[in-house]
Amino acid sequence: MTFIKNLETELCLNSNPEIAISMQNYMKNNFLFLGIKTDIRRAILKNNYHKHQDEVQNNFRSISWELFQKKEREFHQCAIDILVKEIKKKYVLEDIQLIEKLLTSNSWWDSVDTIAKYILGGYLNKFPNEILTIVERFSNSENLWLKRSAIIFQLSYKEKTNFDLLKSECEKHKDSKEFFIQKAIGWALRDYSRFNPDGVLEFVNSTKLKPLSKREALRNIK
């Protein structure tokens, strides 16, 4: 696709090996980087998006997936930015297949958290009848990132959060020794505490959460 070729060319021209090393170190050397700072990467993406807007809008799912399979993290970040922008009012039921592939490919907290909150969260808001089925499947998976996504997907729901479902997920995973699960529980509860501090406080006090989860959950409650 012309868009991908042009985007790849411009990103590579703006690569910086020194910055790439620091980025790779920050991400525990899980990924290669071109070494492009966020503002520059987004400016390059925006410029190429406007040049090939029709192509991107008509093929955003396949474009996002192709970018997400490349080695360097900047391509994955561009893929997520494109999908967040384009899929908002265009969800179809089958999109859960793409969402799950993205969550379980090149997975780390930076990609998973954005996908879970803005893409999975948006999908389940569009198809609420799918919530229980998908959350149960993700939650029971052996995949760490699907479990984390089942806990945090409501972060964008604000006061519309299904607190019973959130409590159920937190209760289910409260004994996990995995850092990213403990952190997810605390983050999800802390976020919802902005709208229901008493409810979160009551749940935390009555549930034997891991210290990290409890500390994070109560951070904003006086």
C-alpha positions in Angstrom: 0.0 0.0 0.0 1.2 3.5 -0.9 0.4 4.9 2.6 2.5 2.2 4.4 5.5 2.6 2.0 5.5 6.4 2.4 5.1 6.2 6.1 7.8 3.7 6.5 10.2 5.8 4.3 9.6 9.0 6.3 9.8 7.3 9.7 13.1 5.6 8.8 14.5 9.0 7.5 13.8 10.4 10.9 15.3 7.6 12.9 17.8 8.4 15.7 20.0 5.5 16.9 20.9 7.2 20.2 17.3 7.9 21.1 16.4 4.4 20.0 18.8 2.9 22.5 17.2 4.8 25.4 13.7 3.9 24.2 14.6 0.2 24.0 16.1 0.3 27.5 13.0 2.0 28.9 10.9 -0.8 27.4 13.1 -3.5 28.9 14.5 -4.3 25.4 11.2 -6.0 24.4 11.1 -4.1 21.1 13.3 -2.5 18.6 12.9 1.3 18.1 13.7 3.7 15.3 14.2 6.4 17.9 11.5 8.9 17.0 9.9 11.0 19.8 6.1 10.9 20.1 5.5 14.4 18.7 7.6 13.8 15.6 6.1 10.4 15.0 2.6 11.8 15.2 3.4 14.7 13.0 4.7 12.3 10.4 1.7 10.1 10.7 -0.7 13.0 10.4 1.1 14.3 7.3 0.9 10.9 5.6 -2.6 10.4 6.7 -3.8 13.6 5.0 -1.9 12.6 1.8 -3.6 9.2 1.7 -6.8 9.8 3.6 -9.1 7.7 1.4 -6.7 4.8 1.3 -6.4 4.8 5.1 -10.1 5.2 5.8 -11.1 2.4 3.4 -8.4 0.0 4.6 -7.7 1.0 8.2 -8.1 -2.5 9.7 -5.6 -4.2 7.3 -3.3 -1.2 7.4 -3.2 -1.3 11.2 -2.6 -5.0 11.3 0.2 -4.8 8.7 1.9 -2.0 10.7 1.6 -3.9 13.9 3.5 -6.8 12.5 6.6 -4.8 11.8 9.6 -4.9 14.1 10.0 -1.4 15.3 7.7 -0.1 18.0 6.9 3.2 16.2 5.0 1.2 13.6 2.9 -0.4 16.3 2.2 3.0 17.8 1.1 4.4 14.4 -1.2 1.3 14.0 -2.9 2.0 17.3 -3.3 5.7 16.6 -4.9 4.9 13.2 -7.3 2.4 14.7 -8.3 4.6 17.6 -9.1 7.4 15.1 -10.9 5.4 12.4 -12.8 2.7 14.2 -14.9 4.8 16.6 -18.1 4.9 14.6 -17.3 1.9 12.4 -17.3 -1.1 14.7 -18.5 -4.4 13.4 -19.1 -7.5 15.4 -16.1 -9.3 13.9 -13.7 -6.6 15.1 -13.1 -8.5 18.3 -10.9 -10.9 16.3 -8.6 -8.0 15.3 -8.7 -6.6 18.8 -7.7 -9.9 20.3 -4.8 -10.3 17.8 -3.6 -6.8 18.7 -3.8 -7.5 22.4 -1.8 -10.7 22.1 0.8 -9.6 19.5 3.9 -7.5 20.4 2.3 -7.1 23.8 3.4 -4.8 26.5 1.7 -2.4 28.9 2.0 0.6 26.5 0.1 -1.0 23.6 -2.3 -3.2 25.7 -3.5 -0.3 27.9 -4.4 1.9 24.9 -6.0 -0.9 23.0 -8.0 -2.1 26.0 -9.2 1.3 27.0 -10.0 2.9 23.7 -10.6 0.1 21.3 -11.8 -2.9 23.3 -13.7 -0.5 25.6 -15.3 1.2 22.6 -16.2 -2.1 21.0 -17.9 -3.4 24.1 -19.7 -0.1 24.5 -21.0 -0.6 21.0 -22.0 -4.2 21.6 -22.9 -4.5 25.3 -24.5 -7.9 24.8 -21.0 -9.2 24.1 -19.5 -7.9 27.4 -20.0 -10.9 29.6 -18.9 -13.5 27.0 -15.8 -11.6 26.0 -14.8 -10.6 29.5 -15.2 -14.2 30.8 -13.1 -15.5 27.9 -10.4 -13.0 28.3 -10.4 -13.3 32.1 -10.1 -17.1 32.0 -7.3 -17.0 29.4 -3.8 -18.0 30.1 -2.7 -14.8 28.4 -1.6 -12.1 30.9 -2.6 -9.2 28.6 -6.1 -10.5 28.0 -6.6 -10.8 31.7 -5.4 -7.3 32.2 -7.7 -6.0 29.5 -10.7 -7.7 31.1 -9.9 -5.7 34.2 -9.2 -2.3 32.7 -11.4 -2.1 29.6 -14.0 0.1 31.4 -11.5 2.9 32.1 -13.2 5.2 29.6 -16.7 4.4 30.9 -16.4 6.8 33.9 -19.6 6.9 35.9 -21.2 4.4 33.5 -18.8 1.7 34.8 -20.4 -1.6 35.7 -19.0 -1.7 39.2 -20.3 -5.2 39.9 -18.4 -6.5 36.9 -15.3 -4.6 38.0 -15.5 -6.0 41.5 -16.0 -9.5 40.2 -12.8 -9.2 38.0 -10.8 -7.8 40.9 -12.0 -10.5 43.3 -11.2 -13.2 40.7 -7.6 -12.0 40.3 -6.9 -10.6 43.7 -4.4 -13.4 44.6 -2.4 -13.0 41.4 1.3 -12.7 41.9 1.7 -11.0 38.5 2.7 -7.3 38.8 0.6 -6.2 35.8 -2.5 -7.8 37.2 -2.1 -6.3 40.7 -1.4 -2.9 39.1 -4.5 -3.2 36.8 -6.8 -4.0 39.8 -5.5 -0.9 41.6 -5.7 1.3 38.6 -9.2 0.3 37.6 -10.5 0.8 41.2 -8.6 4.1 41.6 -10.1 5.4 38.3 -13.6 4.5 39.3 -13.1 6.0 42.8 -13.5 9.4 41.1 -17.2 8.6 40.7 -17.8 6.3 43.6 -15.2 6.7 46.3 -17.4 5.2 49.1 -18.1 2.1 47.0 -14.4 1.6 46.2 -13.4 2.2 49.8 -16.0 -0.3 51.0 -14.9 -2.9 48.5 -11.2 -2.5 49.2 -11.8 -2.7 53.0 -13.8 -5.9 52.6 -11.5 -7.6 50.1 -8.1 -9.1 50.8 -6.2 -7.4 47.9 -2.5 -7.5 47.4 -0.7 -4.5 48.9 0.1 -3.0 45.5 -3.5 -3.2 44.4 -4.8 -1.8 47.6 -2.3 1.1 47.6 -3.1 2.0 44.1 -6.9 1.7 44.6 -6.9 4.1 47.6 -4.4 6.6 46.3 -7.0 9.3 45.5 -9.4 8.6 48.4 -8.9 10.8 51.5 
